[in-house]
């Protein structure tokens, strides 16, 4: 078993990626190949950076990249809602996943570098 698959943040991010891949499948043609593809790419990058962070001794650069991907997902999810690509229920579910991943990365950073790292 890989060293990263046991990480709760990896599993939550993986579950989010699966949900986004399912959601973008039903996007209109116009949105499927622009914002839909961008969201899928960001999800895959997020998984990549979690794997990298778990294997690096100095995780700070990876944490920065993970935070950036989480913020991008937050913005693009909101954009999908505002453009009425997704409804309120899907927006709430996806936002909860994203918020939880954000809290998890904060906890991971805090456990590795202490509370002063978050300031």
RAJOHU-V909882 format. One record per helix or strand of 2 or more residues. SS is the DSSP state (alpha for helix, beta for strand). FROM is the first residue (numbers start at 1). LEN is the number of residues. If there is no record, write none. Layout:
# RAJOHU-V909882
ss = (SS	SS)
from = (FROM	FROM)
len = (LEN	LEN)
This chain:
# RAJOHU-V909882
ss = (alpha	alpha	alpha	alpha	alpha)
from = (8	29	60	88	115)
len = (18	27	23	26	4)
